[in-house]
Amino acid sequence: MTELRREWRQLAPYAARAPAAPALGYCSVIVRCASGEEWLVFGGVATYRDAPGSTDHRGDDARRLEKMLLATAPSGAVPFGIPGIEDLGAR
C-alpha cells in the first residue's frame, strides 16, 4: 500500500472527466481497501475515492500506476492485448 500511495502522490491532478471504460473486455484495475478507500485506474487516469465518497482524479499518461498494479496480479490473470499496456500476461 505504501508503494501505491507513493506512486499516487507523483501523479499530476487531472481536471477533465475520467474516460469511460468499454462495456466489454479489459475495463480497469480496481484496488479496494478494508478502510473503504478505492483506486480505479484506466486509460491514463487514476481515480481515488475515500471512505466518505469524495473523489480525486490524477493523470497517469505513462500508465505507470496501472502497469504497477497489473504486475501484482497472479501469473496468467492479466489478458494479452490491453491497448497501451505491454503484455504482462506472459509472466
PyMOL Python script that loads the backbone (N, CA, C, O; Angstrom):
from pymol import cmd

cmd.read_pdbstr("""\
ATOM      1  N   MET A   1       0.817  -1.189   0.000  1.00  0.00           N
ATOM      2  CA  MET A   1       0.000   0.000   0.000  1.00  0.00           C
ATOM      3  C   MET A   1       0.866   1.260   0.000  1.00  0.00           C
ATOM      4  O   MET A   1       0.480   2.282  -0.569  1.00  0.00           O
ATOM      5  N   THR A   2       2.026   1.187   0.633  1.00  0.00           N
ATOM      6  CA  THR A   2       2.926   2.329   0.672  1.00  0.00           C
ATOM      7  C   THR A   2       3.379   2.710  -0.731  1.00  0.00           C
ATOM      8  O   THR A   2       3.429   3.894  -1.066  1.00  0.00           O
ATOM      9  N   GLU A   3       3.710   1.716  -1.554  1.00  0.00           N
ATOM     10  CA  GLU A   3       4.154   1.990  -2.923  1.00  0.00           C
ATOM     11  C   GLU A   3       3.016   2.592  -3.749  1.00  0.00           C
ATOM     12  O   GLU A   3       3.247   3.493  -4.555  1.00  0.00           O
ATOM     13  N   LEU A   4       1.799   2.105  -3.556  1.00  0.00           N
ATOM     14  CA  LEU A   4       0.638   2.653  -4.258  1.00  0.00           C
ATOM     15  C   LEU A   4       0.446   4.123  -3.906  1.00  0.00           C
ATOM     16  O   LEU A   4       0.252   4.954  -4.793  1.00  0.00           O
ATOM     17  N   ARG A   5       0.498   4.443  -2.636  1.00  0.00           N
ATOM     18  CA  ARG A   5       0.351   5.842  -2.203  1.00  0.00           C
ATOM     19  C   ARG A   5       1.483   6.721  -2.738  1.00  0.00           C
ATOM     20  O   ARG A   5       1.245   7.865  -3.126  1.00  0.00           O
ATOM     21  N   ARG A   6       2.694   6.205  -2.760  1.00  0.00           N
ATOM     22  CA  ARG A   6       3.838   6.958  -3.271  1.00  0.00           C
ATOM     23  C   ARG A   6       3.646   7.267  -4.758  1.00  0.00           C
ATOM     24  O   ARG A   6       3.852   8.403  -5.187  1.00  0.00           O
ATOM     25  N   GLU A   7       3.257   6.275  -5.534  1.00  0.00           N
ATOM     26  CA  GLU A   7       3.008   6.488  -6.962  1.00  0.00           C
ATOM     27  C   GLU A   7       1.861   7.476  -7.166  1.00  0.00           C
ATOM     28  O   GLU A   7       1.934   8.339  -8.040  1.00  0.00           O
ATOM     29  N   TRP A   8       0.809   7.352  -6.367  1.00  0.00           N
ATOM     30  CA  TRP A   8      -0.344   8.248  -6.470  1.00  0.00           C
ATOM     31  C   TRP A   8       0.076   9.706  -6.279  1.00  0.00           C
ATOM     32  O   TRP A   8      -0.333  10.583  -7.040  1.00  0.00           O
ATOM     33  N   ARG A   9       0.892   9.953  -5.261  1.00  0.00           N
ATOM     34  CA  ARG A   9       1.319  11.324  -4.966  1.00  0.00           C
ATOM     35  C   ARG A   9       2.154  11.926  -6.096  1.00  0.00           C
ATOM     36  O   ARG A   9       2.213  13.148  -6.229  1.00  0.00           O
ATOM     37  N   GLN A  10       2.794  11.095  -6.904  1.00  0.00           N
ATOM     38  CA  GLN A  10       3.623  11.591  -8.001  1.00  0.00           C
ATOM     39  C   GLN A  10       2.810  11.968  -9.236  1.00  0.00           C
ATOM     40  O   GLN A  10       3.336  12.624 -10.135  1.00  0.00           O
ATOM     41  N   LEU A  11       1.547  11.572  -9.300  1.00  0.00           N
ATOM     42  CA  LEU A  11       0.710  11.872 -10.454  1.00  0.00           C
ATOM     43  C   LEU A  11       0.181  13.300 -10.379  1.00  0.00           C
ATOM     44  O   LEU A  11      -0.128  13.803  -9.299  1.00  0.00           O
ATOM     45  N   ALA A  12       0.082  13.939 -11.528  1.00  0.00           N
ATOM     46  CA  ALA A  12      -0.428  15.308 -11.604  1.00  0.00           C
ATOM     47  C   ALA A  12      -1.959  15.308 -11.541  1.00  0.00           C
ATOM     48  O   ALA A  12      -2.591  14.360 -12.008  1.00  0.00           O
ATOM     49  N   PRO A  13      -2.564  16.356 -10.971  1.00  0.00           N
ATOM     50  CA  PRO A  13      -4.027  16.461 -10.955  1.00  0.00           C
ATOM     51  C   PRO A  13      -4.592  16.382 -12.379  1.00  0.00           C
ATOM     52  O   PRO A  13      -3.963  16.828 -13.338  1.00  0.00           O
ATOM     53  N   TYR A  14      -5.771  15.814 -12.488  1.00  0.00           N
ATOM     54  CA  TYR A  14      -6.449  15.639 -13.771  1.00  0.00           C
ATOM     55  C   TYR A  14      -7.814  16.298 -13.657  1.00  0.00           C
ATOM     56  O   TYR A  14      -8.669  15.827 -12.906  1.00  0.00           O
ATOM     57  N   ALA A  15      -8.028  17.380 -14.395  1.00  0.00           N
ATOM     58  CA  ALA A  15      -9.246  18.170 -14.245  1.00  0.00           C
ATOM     59  C   ALA A  15     -10.394  17.707 -15.133  1.00  0.00           C
ATOM     60  O   ALA A  15     -11.556  17.974 -14.825  1.00  0.00           O
ATOM     61  N   ALA A  16     -10.091  17.024 -16.218  1.00  0.00           N
ATOM     62  CA  ALA A  16     -11.138  16.584 -17.143  1.00  0.00           C
ATOM     63  C   ALA A  16     -11.884  15.375 -16.588  1.00  0.00           C
ATOM     64  O   ALA A  16     -11.489  14.799 -15.575  1.00  0.00           O
ATOM     65  N   ARG A  17     -12.939  15.011 -17.248  1.00  0.00           N
ATOM     66  CA  ARG A  17     -13.722  13.823 -16.860  1.00  0.00           C
ATOM     67  C   ARG A  17     -12.915  12.562 -17.178  1.00  0.00           C
ATOM     68  O   ARG A  17     -12.278  12.475 -18.228  1.00  0.00           O
ATOM     69  N   ALA A  18     -12.945  11.600 -16.277  1.00  0.00           N
ATOM     70  CA  ALA A  18     -12.235  10.336 -16.489  1.00  0.00           C
ATOM     71  C   ALA A  18     -12.876   9.590 -17.667  1.00  0.00           C
ATOM     72  O   ALA A  18     -14.093   9.650 -17.842  1.00  0.00           O
ATOM     73  N   PRO A  19     -12.070   8.887 -18.475  1.00  0.00           N
ATOM     74  CA  PRO A  19     -12.637   8.167 -19.622  1.00  0.00           C
ATOM     75  C   PRO A  19     -13.546   7.028 -19.166  1.00  0.00           C
ATOM     76  O   PRO A  19     -13.319   6.409 -18.126  1.00  0.00           O
ATOM     77  N   ALA A  20     -14.564   6.771 -19.953  1.00  0.00           N
ATOM     78  CA  ALA A  20     -15.470   5.661 -19.657  1.00  0.00           C
ATOM     79  C   ALA A  20     -14.825   4.362 -20.118  1.00  0.00           C
ATOM     80  O   ALA A  20     -14.231   4.296 -21.195  1.00  0.00           O
ATOM     81  N   ALA A  21     -14.947   3.354 -19.307  1.00  0.00           N
ATOM     82  CA  ALA A  21     -14.408   2.042 -19.663  1.00  0.00           C
ATOM     83  C   ALA A  21     -15.340   1.373 -20.676  1.00  0.00           C
ATOM     84  O   ALA A  21     -16.550   1.597 -20.646  1.00  0.00           O
ATOM     85  N   PRO A  22     -14.789   0.565 -21.561  1.00  0.00           N
ATOM     86  CA  PRO A  22     -15.643  -0.118 -22.540  1.00  0.00           C
ATOM     87  C   PRO A  22     -16.557  -1.133 -21.862  1.00  0.00           C
ATOM     88  O   PRO A  22     -16.260  -1.608 -20.766  1.00  0.00           O
ATOM     89  N   ALA A  23     -17.647  -1.457 -22.502  1.00  0.00           N
ATOM     90  CA  ALA A  23     -18.614  -2.416 -21.945  1.00  0.00           C
ATOM     91  C   ALA A  23     -18.060  -3.837 -21.934  1.00  0.00           C
ATOM     92  O   ALA A  23     -18.433  -4.641 -21.080  1.00  0.00           O
ATOM     93  N   LEU A  24     -17.179  -4.148 -22.872  1.00  0.00           N
ATOM     94  CA  LEU A  24     -16.610  -5.492 -22.968  1.00  0.00           C
ATOM     95  C   LEU A  24     -15.096  -5.427 -22.900  1.00  0.00           C
ATOM     96  O   LEU A  24     -14.494  -4.414 -23.257  1.00  0.00           O
ATOM     97  N   GLY A  25     -14.484  -6.504 -22.444  1.00  0.00           N
ATOM     98  CA  GLY A  25     -13.036  -6.589 -22.383  1.00  0.00           C
ATOM     99  C   GLY A  25     -12.476  -5.912 -21.142  1.00  0.00           C
ATOM    100  O   GLY A  25     -13.193  -5.634 -20.181  1.00  0.00           O
ATOM    101  N   TYR A  26     -11.180  -5.656 -21.191  1.00  0.00           N
ATOM    102  CA  TYR A  26     -10.480  -5.017 -20.073  1.00  0.00           C
ATOM    103  C   TYR A  26     -11.082  -3.647 -19.816  1.00  0.00           C
ATOM    104  O   TYR A  26     -11.234  -2.849 -20.741  1.00  0.00           O
ATOM    105  N   CYS A  27     -11.426  -3.369 -18.555  1.00  0.00           N
ATOM    106  CA  CYS A  27     -12.065  -2.079 -18.272  1.00  0.00           C
ATOM    107  C   CYS A  27     -11.360  -1.273 -17.191  1.00  0.00           C
ATOM    108  O   CYS A  27     -11.598  -0.068 -17.107  1.00  0.00           O
ATOM    109  N   SER A  28     -10.513  -1.858 -16.364  1.00  0.00           N
ATOM    110  CA  SER A  28      -9.785  -1.077 -15.366  1.00  0.00           C
ATOM    111  C   SER A  28      -9.088  -1.996 -14.372  1.00  0.00           C
ATOM    112  O   SER A  28      -9.282  -3.212 -14.357  1.00  0.00           O
ATOM    113  N   VAL A  29      -8.268  -1.357 -13.543  1.00  0.00           N
ATOM    114  CA  VAL A  29      -7.712  -2.009 -12.362  1.00  0.00           C
ATOM    115  C   VAL A  29      -8.368  -1.316 -11.185  1.00  0.00           C
ATOM    116  O   VAL A  29      -8.378  -0.087 -11.114  1.00  0.00           O
ATOM    117  N   ILE A  30      -8.911  -2.086 -10.266  1.00  0.00           N
ATOM    118  CA  ILE A  30      -9.550  -1.520  -9.075  1.00  0.00           C
ATOM    119  C   ILE A  30      -8.896  -2.121  -7.836  1.00  0.00           C
ATOM    120  O   ILE A  30      -8.739  -3.337  -7.724  1.00  0.00           O
ATOM    121  N   VAL A  31      -8.522  -1.247  -6.915  1.00  0.00           N
ATOM    122  CA  VAL A  31      -7.993  -1.685  -5.625  1.00  0.00           C
ATOM    123  C   VAL A  31      -8.955  -1.159  -4.570  1.00  0.00           C
ATOM    124  O   VAL A  31      -9.148   0.050  -4.439  1.00  0.00           O
ATOM    125  N   ARG A  32      -9.557  -2.075  -3.820  1.00  0.00           N
ATOM    126  CA  ARG A  32     -10.469  -1.702  -2.734  1.00  0.00           C
ATOM    127  C   ARG A  32      -9.857  -2.140  -1.410  1.00  0.00           C
ATOM    128  O   ARG A  32      -9.453  -3.290  -1.237  1.00  0.00           O
ATOM    129  N   CYS A  33      -9.801  -1.194  -0.485  1.00  0.00           N
ATOM    130  CA  CYS A  33      -9.203  -1.455   0.820  1.00  0.00           C
ATOM    131  C   CYS A  33     -10.294  -1.677   1.865  1.00  0.00           C
ATOM    132  O   CYS A  33     -11.418  -1.197   1.719  1.00  0.00           O
ATOM    133  N   ALA A  34      -9.949  -2.398   2.902  1.00  0.00           N
ATOM    134  CA  ALA A  34     -10.879  -2.622   4.007  1.00  0.00           C
ATOM    135  C   ALA A  34     -11.307  -1.299   4.647  1.00  0.00           C
ATOM    136  O   ALA A  34     -12.379  -1.213   5.245  1.00  0.00           O
ATOM    137  N   SER A  35     -10.470  -0.280   4.521  1.00  0.00           N
ATOM    138  CA  SER A  35     -10.766   1.037   5.103  1.00  0.00           C
ATOM    139  C   SER A  35     -11.876   1.769   4.349  1.00  0.00           C
ATOM    140  O   SER A  35     -12.398   2.776   4.826  1.00  0.00           O
ATOM    141  N   GLY A  36     -12.237   1.250   3.156  1.00  0.00           N
ATOM    142  CA  GLY A  36     -13.239   1.913   2.332  1.00  0.00           C
ATOM    143  C   GLY A  36     -12.633   2.741   1.211  1.00  0.00           C
ATOM    144  O   GLY A  36     -13.357   3.236   0.347  1.00  0.00           O
ATOM    145  N   GLU A  37     -11.317   2.896   1.213  1.00  0.00           N
ATOM    146  CA  GLU A  37     -10.645   3.621   0.135  1.00  0.00           C
ATOM    147  C   GLU A  37     -10.667   2.769  -1.135  1.00  0.00           C
ATOM    148  O   GLU A  37     -10.712   1.540  -1.079  1.00  0.00           O
ATOM    149  N   GLU A  38     -10.634   3.453  -2.275  1.00  0.00           N
ATOM    150  CA  GLU A  38     -10.654   2.742  -3.548  1.00  0.00           C
ATOM    151  C   GLU A  38      -9.869   3.517  -4.591  1.00  0.00           C
ATOM    152  O   GLU A  38      -9.983   4.739  -4.683  1.00  0.00           O
ATOM    153  N   TRP A  39      -9.073   2.804  -5.377  1.00  0.00           N
ATOM    154  CA  TRP A  39      -8.380   3.360  -6.526  1.00  0.00           C
ATOM    155  C   TRP A  39      -8.901   2.648  -7.757  1.00  0.00           C
ATOM    156  O   TRP A  39      -9.009   1.422  -7.768  1.00  0.00           O
ATOM    157  N   LEU A  40      -9.225   3.407  -8.796  1.00  0.00           N
ATOM    158  CA  LEU A  40      -9.632   2.862 -10.077  1.00  0.00           C
ATOM    159  C   LEU A  40      -8.714   3.491 -11.119  1.00  0.00           C
ATOM    160  O   LEU A  40      -8.617   4.715 -11.210  1.00  0.00           O
ATOM    161  N   VAL A  41      -8.043   2.654 -11.902  1.00  0.00           N
ATOM    162  CA  VAL A  41      -7.049   3.148 -12.854  1.00  0.00           C
ATOM    163  C   VAL A  41      -7.379   2.584 -14.227  1.00  0.00           C
ATOM    164  O   VAL A  41      -7.510   1.374 -14.406  1.00  0.00           O
ATOM    165  N   PHE A  42      -7.511   3.501 -15.205  1.00  0.00           N
ATOM    166  CA  PHE A  42      -7.841   3.070 -16.556  1.00  0.00           C
ATOM    167  C   PHE A  42      -7.544   4.180 -17.560  1.00  0.00           C
ATOM    168  O   PHE A  42      -7.814   5.352 -17.300  1.00  0.00           O
ATOM    169  N   GLY A  43      -6.997   3.806 -18.684  1.00  0.00           N
ATOM    170  CA  GLY A  43      -6.858   4.718 -19.808  1.00  0.00           C
ATOM    171  C   GLY A  43      -6.112   6.003 -19.537  1.00  0.00           C
ATOM    172  O   GLY A  43      -6.439   7.038 -20.117  1.00  0.00           O
ATOM    173  N   GLY A  44      -5.116   5.962 -18.672  1.00  0.00           N
ATOM    174  CA  GLY A  44      -4.317   7.155 -18.411  1.00  0.00           C
ATOM    175  C   GLY A  44      -4.846   8.055 -17.313  1.00  0.00           C
ATOM    176  O   GLY A  44      -4.336   9.158 -17.115  1.00  0.00           O
ATOM    177  N   VAL A  45      -5.873   7.595 -16.588  1.00  0.00           N
ATOM    178  CA  VAL A  45      -6.427   8.371 -15.477  1.00  0.00           C
ATOM    179  C   VAL A  45      -6.581   7.456 -14.260  1.00  0.00           C
ATOM    180  O   VAL A  45      -7.043   6.321 -14.374  1.00  0.00           O
ATOM    181  N   ALA A  46      -6.188   7.967 -13.106  1.00  0.00           N
ATOM    182  CA  ALA A  46      -6.347   7.246 -11.841  1.00  0.00           C
ATOM    183  C   ALA A  46      -7.338   8.028 -10.981  1.00  0.00           C
ATOM    184  O   ALA A  46      -7.230   9.247 -10.849  1.00  0.00           O
ATOM    185  N   THR A  47      -8.287   7.326 -10.408  1.00  0.00           N
ATOM    186  CA  THR A  47      -9.296   7.957  -9.560  1.00  0.00           C
ATOM    187  C   THR A  47      -9.201   7.363  -8.165  1.00  0.00           C
ATOM    188  O   THR A  47      -9.197   6.143  -7.999  1.00  0.00           O
ATOM    189  N   TYR A  48      -9.126   8.221  -7.172  1.00  0.00           N
ATOM    190  CA  TYR A  48      -9.097   7.803  -5.768  1.00  0.00           C
ATOM    191  C   TYR A  48     -10.415   8.218  -5.124  1.00  0.00           C
ATOM    192  O   TYR A  48     -10.854   9.358  -5.274  1.00  0.00           O
ATOM    193  N   ARG A  49     -11.031   7.307  -4.420  1.00  0.00           N
ATOM    194  CA  ARG A  49     -12.260   7.605  -3.679  1.00  0.00           C
ATOM    195  C   ARG A  49     -12.012   7.236  -2.224  1.00  0.00           C
ATOM    196  O   ARG A  49     -11.647   6.103  -1.912  1.00  0.00           O
ATOM    197  N   ASP A  50     -12.214   8.205  -1.338  1.00  0.00           N
ATOM    198  CA  ASP A  50     -12.016   7.905   0.081  1.00  0.00           C
ATOM    199  C   ASP A  50     -13.284   7.289   0.667  1.00  0.00           C
ATOM    200  O   ASP A  50     -14.303   7.191  -0.017  1.00  0.00           O
ATOM    201  N   ALA A  51     -13.221   6.877   1.923  1.00  0.00           N
ATOM    202  CA  ALA A  51     -14.342   6.195   2.560  1.00  0.00           C
ATOM    203  C   ALA A  51     -15.631   7.017   2.547  1.00  0.00           C
ATOM    204  O   ALA A  51     -16.690   6.437   2.307  1.00  0.00           O
ATOM    205  N   PRO A  52     -15.610   8.332   2.790  1.00  0.00           N
ATOM    206  CA  PRO A  52     -16.850   9.109   2.717  1.00  0.00           C
ATOM    207  C   PRO A  52     -17.385   9.275   1.297  1.00  0.00           C
ATOM    208  O   PRO A  52     -18.543   9.654   1.119  1.00  0.00           O
ATOM    209  N   GLY A  53     -16.562   8.996   0.280  1.00  0.00           N
ATOM    210  CA  GLY A  53     -17.036   9.049  -1.095  1.00  0.00           C
ATOM    211  C   GLY A  53     -16.557  10.213  -1.928  1.00  0.00           C
ATOM    212  O   GLY A  53     -16.974  10.341  -3.079  1.00  0.00           O
ATOM    213  N   SER A  54     -15.688  11.077  -1.395  1.00  0.00           N
ATOM    214  CA  SER A  54     -15.157  12.151  -2.240  1.00  0.00           C
ATOM    215  C   SER A  54     -14.084  11.559  -3.153  1.00  0.00           C
ATOM    216  O   SER A  54     -13.388  10.615  -2.777  1.00  0.00           O
ATOM    217  N   THR A  55     -13.957  12.125  -4.359  1.00  0.00           N
ATOM    218  CA  THR A  55     -13.033  11.575  -5.342  1.00  0.00           C
ATOM    219  C   THR A  55     -11.988  12.593  -5.770  1.00  0.00           C
ATOM    220  O   THR A  55     -12.190  13.803  -5.668  1.00  0.00           O
ATOM    221  N   ASP A  56     -10.873  12.074  -6.249  1.00  0.00           N
ATOM    222  CA  ASP A  56      -9.775  12.874  -6.766  1.00  0.00           C
ATOM    223  C   ASP A  56      -9.248  12.143  -7.984  1.00  0.00           C
ATOM    224  O   ASP A  56      -9.035  10.931  -7.936  1.00  0.00           O
ATOM    225  N   HIS A  57      -9.032  12.869  -9.088  1.00  0.00           N
ATOM    226  CA  HIS A  57      -8.513  12.274 -10.316  1.00  0.00           C
ATOM    227  C   HIS A  57      -7.088  12.758 -10.553  1.00  0.00           C
ATOM    228  O   HIS A  57      -6.759  13.918 -10.306  1.00  0.00           O
ATOM    229  N   ARG A  58      -6.253  11.847 -11.035  1.00  0.00           N
ATOM    230  CA  ARG A  58      -4.874  12.181 -11.387  1.00  0.00           C
ATOM    231  C   ARG A  58      -4.574  11.589 -12.758  1.00  0.00           C
ATOM    232  O   ARG A  58      -5.105  10.543 -13.130  1.00  0.00           O
ATOM    233  N   GLY A  59      -3.713  12.280 -13.502  1.00  0.00           N
ATOM    234  CA  GLY A  59      -3.300  11.779 -14.808  1.00  0.00           C
ATOM    235  C   GLY A  59      -2.231  10.703 -14.670  1.00  0.00           C
ATOM    236  O   GLY A  59      -1.290  10.846 -13.889  1.00  0.00           O
ATOM    237  N   ASP A  60      -2.380   9.643 -15.420  1.00  0.00           N
ATOM    238  CA  ASP A  60      -1.411   8.542 -15.441  1.00  0.00           C
ATOM    239  C   ASP A  60      -1.050   8.264 -16.902  1.00  0.00           C
ATOM    240  O   ASP A  60      -1.147   7.133 -17.377  1.00  0.00           O
ATOM    241  N   ASP A  61      -0.627   9.338 -17.612  1.00  0.00           N
ATOM    242  CA  ASP A  61      -0.381   9.252 -19.057  1.00  0.00           C
ATOM    243  C   ASP A  61       0.542   8.104 -19.443  1.00  0.00           C
ATOM    244  O   ASP A  61       0.283   7.405 -20.423  1.00  0.00           O
ATOM    245  N   ALA A  62       1.596   7.907 -18.697  1.00  0.00           N
ATOM    246  CA  ALA A  62       2.531   6.823 -18.998  1.00  0.00           C
ATOM    247  C   ALA A  62       1.990   5.479 -18.509  1.00  0.00           C
ATOM    248  O   ALA A  62       2.584   4.433 -18.772  1.00  0.00           O
ATOM    249  N   ARG A  63       0.871   5.513 -17.804  1.00  0.00           N
ATOM    250  CA  ARG A  63       0.185   4.333 -17.252  1.00  0.00           C
ATOM    251  C   ARG A  63       1.086   3.557 -16.294  1.00  0.00           C
ATOM    252  O   ARG A  63       0.982   2.336 -16.177  1.00  0.00           O
ATOM    253  N   ARG A  64       1.973   4.286 -15.609  1.00  0.00           N
ATOM    254  CA  ARG A  64       2.882   3.653 -14.638  1.00  0.00           C
ATOM    255  C   ARG A  64       2.116   3.013 -13.491  1.00  0.00           C
ATOM    256  O   ARG A  64       2.403   1.876 -13.115  1.00  0.00           O
ATOM    257  N   LEU A  65       1.140   3.731 -12.927  1.00  0.00           N
ATOM    258  CA  LEU A  65       0.371   3.188 -11.806  1.00  0.00           C
ATOM    259  C   LEU A  65      -0.430   1.971 -12.257  1.00  0.00           C
ATOM    260  O   LEU A  65      -0.479   0.958 -11.560  1.00  0.00           O
ATOM    261  N   GLU A  66      -1.050   2.078 -13.413  1.00  0.00           N
ATOM    262  CA  GLU A  66      -1.838   0.963 -13.948  1.00  0.00           C
ATOM    263  C   GLU A  66      -0.961  -0.276 -14.164  1.00  0.00           C
ATOM    264  O   GLU A  66      -1.341  -1.384 -13.788  1.00  0.00           O
ATOM    265  N   LYS A  67       0.216  -0.079 -14.772  1.00  0.00           N
ATOM    266  CA  LYS A  67       1.141  -1.191 -15.013  1.00  0.00           C
ATOM    267  C   LYS A  67       1.647  -1.786 -13.700  1.00  0.00           C
ATOM    268  O   LYS A  67       1.781  -3.003 -13.570  1.00  0.00           O
ATOM    269  N   MET A  68       1.929  -0.908 -12.724  1.00  0.00           N
ATOM    270  CA  MET A  68       2.406  -1.382 -11.426  1.00  0.00           C
ATOM    271  C   MET A  68       1.361  -2.292 -10.780  1.00  0.00           C
ATOM    272  O   MET A  68       1.695  -3.356 -10.260  1.00  0.00           O
ATOM    273  N   LEU A  69       0.105  -1.873 -10.816  1.00  0.00           N
ATOM    274  CA  LEU A  69      -0.953  -2.678 -10.204  1.00  0.00           C
ATOM    275  C   LEU A  69      -1.193  -3.974 -10.979  1.00  0.00           C
ATOM    276  O   LEU A  69      -1.375  -5.032 -10.377  1.00  0.00           O
ATOM    277  N   LEU A  70      -1.194  -3.894 -12.303  1.00  0.00           N
ATOM    278  CA  LEU A  70      -1.378  -5.106 -13.105  1.00  0.00           C
ATOM    279  C   LEU A  70      -0.261  -6.115 -12.859  1.00  0.00           C
ATOM    280  O   LEU A  70      -0.494  -7.323 -12.897  1.00  0.00           O
ATOM    281  N   ALA A  71       0.941  -5.628 -12.609  1.00  0.00           N
ATOM    282  CA  ALA A  71       2.084  -6.513 -12.364  1.00  0.00           C
ATOM    283  C   ALA A  71       1.943  -7.294 -11.061  1.00  0.00           C
ATOM    284  O   ALA A  71       2.648  -8.284 -10.864  1.00  0.00           O
ATOM    285  N   THR A  72       1.053  -6.873 -10.171  1.00  0.00           N
ATOM    286  CA  THR A  72       0.853  -7.597  -8.911  1.00  0.00           C
ATOM    287  C   THR A  72      -0.164  -8.730  -9.046  1.00  0.00           C
ATOM    288  O   THR A  72      -0.353  -9.510  -8.113  1.00  0.00           O
ATOM    289  N   ALA A  73      -0.816  -8.819 -10.197  1.00  0.00           N
ATOM    290  CA  ALA A  73      -1.821  -9.875 -10.408  1.00  0.00           C
ATOM    291  C   ALA A  73      -1.132 -11.234 -10.501  1.00  0.00           C
ATOM    292  O   ALA A  73       0.030 -11.322 -10.900  1.00  0.00           O
ATOM    293  N   PRO A  74      -1.847 -12.283 -10.135  1.00  0.00           N
ATOM    294  CA  PRO A  74      -1.268 -13.623 -10.268  1.00  0.00           C
ATOM    295  C   PRO A  74      -0.915 -13.932 -11.719  1.00  0.00           C
ATOM    296  O   PRO A  74      -1.549 -13.417 -12.640  1.00  0.00           O
ATOM    297  N   SER A  75       0.079 -14.759 -11.918  1.00  0.00           N
ATOM    298  CA  SER A  75       0.515 -15.151 -13.248  1.00  0.00           C
ATOM    299  C   SER A  75      -0.674 -15.666 -14.066  1.00  0.00           C
ATOM    300  O   SER A  75      -1.446 -16.503 -13.597  1.00  0.00           O
ATOM    301  N   GLY A  76      -0.810 -15.157 -15.290  1.00  0.00           N
ATOM    302  CA  GLY A  76      -1.876 -15.591 -16.180  1.00  0.00           C
ATOM    303  C   GLY A  76      -3.193 -14.852 -16.007  1.00  0.00           C
ATOM    304  O   GLY A  76      -4.119 -15.061 -16.790  1.00  0.00           O
ATOM    305  N   ALA A  77      -3.297 -13.996 -15.003  1.00  0.00           N
ATOM    306  CA  ALA A  77      -4.561 -13.301 -14.743  1.00  0.00           C
ATOM    307  C   ALA A  77      -4.750 -12.069 -15.622  1.00  0.00           C
ATOM    308  O   ALA A  77      -5.880 -11.623 -15.818  1.00  0.00           O
ATOM    309  N   VAL A  78      -3.666 -11.512 -16.152  1.00  0.00           N
ATOM    310  CA  VAL A  78      -3.753 -10.309 -16.976  1.00  0.00           C
ATOM    311  C   VAL A  78      -3.852 -10.742 -18.431  1.00  0.00           C
ATOM    312  O   VAL A  78      -2.980 -11.463 -18.918  1.00  0.00           O
ATOM    313  N   PRO A  79      -4.903 -10.315 -19.139  1.00  0.00           N
ATOM    314  CA  PRO A  79      -5.060 -10.725 -20.540  1.00  0.00           C
ATOM    315  C   PRO A  79      -4.039 -10.043 -21.448  1.00  0.00           C
ATOM    316  O   PRO A  79      -3.514  -8.978 -21.124  1.00  0.00           O
ATOM    317  N   PHE A  80      -3.772 -10.664 -22.571  1.00  0.00           N
ATOM    318  CA  PHE A  80      -2.900 -10.075 -23.583  1.00  0.00           C
ATOM    319  C   PHE A  80      -3.671  -9.032 -24.366  1.00  0.00           C
ATOM    320  O   PHE A  80      -4.900  -9.078 -24.434  1.00  0.00           O
ATOM    321  N   GLY A  81      -2.950  -8.093 -24.956  1.00  0.00           N
ATOM    322  CA  GLY A  81      -3.554  -7.153 -25.884  1.00  0.00           C
ATOM    323  C   GLY A  81      -4.283  -5.988 -25.269  1.00  0.00           C
ATOM    324  O   GLY A  81      -5.154  -5.412 -25.921  1.00  0.00           O
ATOM    325  N   ILE A  82      -3.969  -5.609 -24.036  1.00  0.00           N
ATOM    326  CA  ILE A  82      -4.576  -4.410 -23.439  1.00  0.00           C
ATOM    327  C   ILE A  82      -3.954  -3.213 -24.149  1.00  0.00           C
ATOM    328  O   ILE A  82      -2.737  -3.038 -24.091  1.00  0.00           O
ATOM    329  N   PRO A  83      -4.757  -2.382 -24.819  1.00  0.00           N
ATOM    330  CA  PRO A  83      -4.188  -1.229 -25.526  1.00  0.00           C
ATOM    331  C   PRO A  83      -3.373  -0.340 -24.581  1.00  0.00           C
ATOM    332  O   PRO A  83      -3.859   0.062 -23.523  1.00  0.00           O
ATOM    333  N   GLY A  84      -2.136  -0.038 -24.970  1.00  0.00           N
ATOM    334  CA  GLY A  84      -1.267   0.827 -24.186  1.00  0.00           C
ATOM    335  C   GLY A  84      -0.508   0.134 -23.073  1.00  0.00           C
ATOM    336  O   GLY A  84       0.272   0.773 -22.368  1.00  0.00           O
ATOM    337  N   ILE A  85      -0.722  -1.160 -22.901  1.00  0.00           N
ATOM    338  CA  ILE A  85      -0.043  -1.931 -21.840  1.00  0.00           C
ATOM    339  C   ILE A  85       0.715  -3.066 -22.523  1.00  0.00           C
ATOM    340  O   ILE A  85       0.150  -3.821 -23.314  1.00  0.00           O
ATOM    341  N   GLU A  86       2.024  -3.175 -22.197  1.00  0.00           N
ATOM    342  CA  GLU A  86       2.759  -4.312 -22.745  1.00  0.00           C
ATOM    343  C   GLU A  86       2.171  -5.593 -22.149  1.00  0.00           C
ATOM    344  O   GLU A  86       1.545  -5.566 -21.090  1.00  0.00           O
ATOM    345  N   ASP A  87       2.375  -6.679 -22.821  1.00  0.00           N
ATOM    346  CA  ASP A  87       1.745  -7.930 -22.408  1.00  0.00           C
ATOM    347  C   ASP A  87       2.318  -8.460 -21.105  1.00  0.00           C
ATOM    348  O   ASP A  87       3.313  -9.185 -21.101  1.00  0.00           O
ATOM    349  N   LEU A  88       1.690  -8.098 -20.012  1.00  0.00           N
ATOM    350  CA  LEU A  88       2.097  -8.583 -18.699  1.00  0.00           C
ATOM    351  C   LEU A  88       1.617 -10.012 -18.466  1.00  0.00           C
ATOM    352  O   LEU A  88       2.097 -10.691 -17.559  1.00  0.00           O
ATOM    353  N   GLY A  89       0.678 -10.463 -19.280  1.00  0.00           N
ATOM    354  CA  GLY A  89       0.121 -11.805 -19.120  1.00  0.00           C
ATOM    355  C   GLY A  89       1.124 -12.910 -19.395  1.00  0.00           C
ATOM    356  O   GLY A  89       0.882 -14.068 -19.056  1.00  0.00           O
ATOM    357  N   ALA A  90       2.245 -12.564 -20.005  1.00  0.00           N
ATOM    358  CA  ALA A  90       3.250 -13.582 -20.342  1.00  0.00           C
ATOM    359  C   ALA A  90       4.100 -13.970 -19.138  1.00  0.00           C
ATOM    360  O   ALA A  90       4.923 -14.881 -19.229  1.00  0.00           O
ATOM    361  N   ARG A  91       3.907 -13.282 -17.999  1.00  0.00           N
ATOM    362  CA  ARG A  91       4.724 -13.592 -16.825  1.00  0.00           C
ATOM    363  C   ARG A  91       4.467 -14.991 -16.338  1.00  0.00           C
ATOM    364  O   ARG A  91       5.070 -15.422 -15.355  1.00  0.00           O
TER     365      ARG A  91
END
""", "prot")
cmd.dss("prot")
cmd.show_as("cartoon", "prot")
cmd.util.cbc("prot")
cmd.orient("prot")
